[in-house]
Amino acid sequence: MKKIILLLITVTLSFSFINCSSNSLEEISISEFNNRIIKTYKIDKIKIENYEVENTKKVFLYAGSQQKVFYIKSVSEQTINFIISSIKAEQQSSPTVSRTSRPSSISEQLRTYLIHLIPIGLLALYILLLVLTLINLINSKFEESIDKLVWTIIIIFLPLIGMLMYWFIGKSTKLKK
């Protein structure tokens, strides 16, 4: 009974942590914009970012009702005008257009690199903790023979939550040395 309750709590917690992000960001090309995006999504906001150092522009297209964000990298002013006029013609409405200029300083470039390194570091830390947890699990003896299999499944299928549960709850199911 205790194991069933533990399993139900684990499943409930895992479903509560499923990614429910409000906006999903997708890079697209001009041809994808023409063939798919403009026909499928109602674009209600356009944000144009000008990066001075790289001399590039990014266009962000917001489809608010579908909660999607698309962006096109390295576009010219002519392409931006084409995108805006295409949206106006296809959707018979004018989206809100905003322009921002972003100077790319050394500190901003460093911040960009760090933002990319943080997930890699977190992934490495997670993998290290996963390996240590599985090694500890393999070397442990349990009161019931099925416990090791149950904990292995929980740890693998409920990534972070399973490991935390094993370290905090799993100790009580181990045999005392």
Steps between C-alpha positions, in 0.01 A plus 500: 500500500784735590662441161176567312454831682863590428454417132178707481673799661790467258275484193294795623812710560644413160182609321501827691852580374429437132621790289209740449689795360280778370710588196699264287773663292566362153754619245360513147618599154335747264366211290346339812342835580346516151393136476393412853496771763300772328233247393475321837550764770352842563797727567398781733839645598833547325819590686810598303833490682803669349837373620749779431833320537403203283301730269212250492129516565266240646126506445280346770145411396252452786189290445333585831187289478704186425775605744777451245800720422693468175820679408699556185874579530711733288233676299528815293274803526345400168413156639350662812277718283401191298404312818288787633322554167440123461338480843284805427389355165440141616335573834336834413623644828799701612715339768672714761857570388778596742867560431788477745870553455734284703862596532699184540767582755763265639296447817191412296701253292640347819148477640388324182778241531423444869132453422601221263746345747260487797272232348804294400634523857163409647471204264849380601409537868174309445681216320759480780226483765311240296808278471577534873138421589492192277834377639368542854180320402689206346723461807209515749306213652125538548239339726302372201657379176269706278603829664819533295307466174231745614760760599686455171179566304413801716849650464512454123146603411466789747836666449562748780204414717586129495856563615386728783240248608761223504741699718232615745243218500700206366724487807211365705455201267869398513629230730704629791863384494 
